[in-house]
Amino acid sequence: MHLLMSCDIVLENHHVVAAEDKINYMTDEVKAKELFFETINILHSECYLFEKRGFYSNIKVEQLIKGIKKTCDGAG
């Protein structure tokens, strides 16, 4: 669930906003793999997620969302 939510945020930060555009983006295997690798790297860089109840803490999930948006905004 967190991976999919994170992928959605990353896509929106790459200006892929409409549901149809996201589906079309994901039908390209190379683009889909790049998206998943980018997102997984972001998730792995957030050590607090691997603490006790990290993925189940509302506060930590909110922190994750803000972090992803910040990371993507910085990447341009």
N, C-alpha and C positions, 0 to 999 in steps of 0.2 A: 504494500500500500504506500509506504513512504517513498519507494523508488518511483512509482507511477506519479505520485503527487509532485515529487521533485523534478521528474522529467517534464511534466506539464509546465512548471514554473520556468525551467530552462528554455523550453520551446517558446514560451511567451516572451522571454527576454531576448530571444533571437528573432522576434517579430513574426512568429508563427502563432497566430492567436485564434483564428476560426477553427472550429472542430473539424471541418472538412479538410482544411489545410494541414492540420495535425495528422489526420489519418493518411493523407497523401504523402506527407513527409515520412511517416513510419513505414510506408510500403516500399521505400527504397532501403534495401538491406544495409547498404554502407552507411547511409545517414542514420538509420536506427541504431546501428552498433556504435557509431560515434557519439550519439546522444546518450546511450546507456553508459559508455565508458566515461564520458564527461561527468555525468550525474553520479556515477559510482565513485569517481575520484573526489568529487565534492563531499559526498557522504562519508567517505573514509577519512577525510581531513578533519571532520568534526568529532573529536575524541569524546566529547560529552555524550554523544549518542550511544556510546558503548559502555557507559556507566550503568549502574543498577537502574532499571526501568527507564533508560534513556529514550527509547522509541515509544514508550507509553506515557511519557510525561508531557502534558499539554504545554507547559512552559518551554521545554526543550524542543518540541516540534515547532512552536512559534519562533524560537531562536533559529532553528534550522531554516525556516521559510525566509526570515530576514537575511540570514547569511547567504543563502542561495541567490537571492535578489541582489545583494550587495556584490557577491562574487561575479555574477553575470554582468551587472552594470559596469563593474571595473574592467571586465574583459572586452567590453565594447561591442 
